[in-house]
Amino acid sequence: MKLLRVFHPKIFVDDNQKSLATYYKLKNKYYGMTVYDLKRLKELEVENCRLRTMYADISLDNKILKEVFEKSSQGSQTPMNFWPATTPYR
């Protein structure tokens, strides 16, 4: 889709098969931005998506560890009892 450098909304609507409402919504959102600004905005959106995915993964890991910890502490008095003694991570 071209940047909104069109002088008349009718040209945008006809060329891109979009509605006038879409034209004005995009114009309000992106009007006055340079190409550099738009590229930076896209990069930030991609980074934000990546960070949200990382946060979701870490939250899920944290929830699983809490459940394991609660189950292990209910069964015995020592909470870290679920790790085998021969693990190299100790």
N, C-alpha and C positions, 0 to 999 in steps of 0.2 A: 504494500500500500504506500502510496506516495505521501510525503509530508504534506501538511495542510497548507500548501502554498497556492492553493487555488483561490481565485478571486471570487468566484460565485459558487455557492453550495450545490447548485444544480449540476455543475460539472462533476463535482465529487460524487454525488449520488448516482449519476449516470455511469461514470467510469468504474466505480467500485461496487455497484449494486448494493448500496447501504441506504439506510433511511436518513432523513434530515435530522432526526433526533440523535443518531449516531454521529453525524457530522458535528453537531454543536457540542455533544459530550466530549468528543475527541479534541475539538478546538479549545474548549475550556480547560482540558487536562494538559494539553501539550503546546498551546499557543505561547510563543515567545521563547521556546527552548531551541537551542542550537543542536546540530547533529551530535556534537560532543556530549551535550547534556543527555540526549536520548540514549546514546551508547552507554554512558555511565549509569543511567537509570536501569537499563537492561542488565548490566553487570551486577548492580546492587540487588535486583530482583532475583537473579540466579543465585547469588551468594546467600540471600535471605532464605531461599528455598533449601539450600544445602544445610544451613545452620538449623533450620527447623527440623529437618530430617535427623541431624545429629542429636538434637535435643530430645526428640521422640525416642530414639534408640537408647540414649543414656537413661531416660526416665523409665523405660521398660526394663532395662537392666537393673536399675535401682529397686524397682518394685519387686522383681523376681528375687533379688538378694534379700530384701526385707522379709518376703514370705519364707525363704529358706531359713533365715535366721530365727524367725518366730517359731517355725516347726522344730528346729533343732533345740531351741531353748525350752520348749515345752517338754521334750522327751528326756532331757538331762539337765544337770545343773551347770555344765560348762557350755557356753554358747558356741564356741568354735570347734565343737566335737565332730562336725561332719567332714572335716578334711582328713584324708588318710595320713598316717605318719610318714610315709615314704615319698610324699609329693616333693618335687624339686622347688616348689614355689614358696616354701616356708623360710 
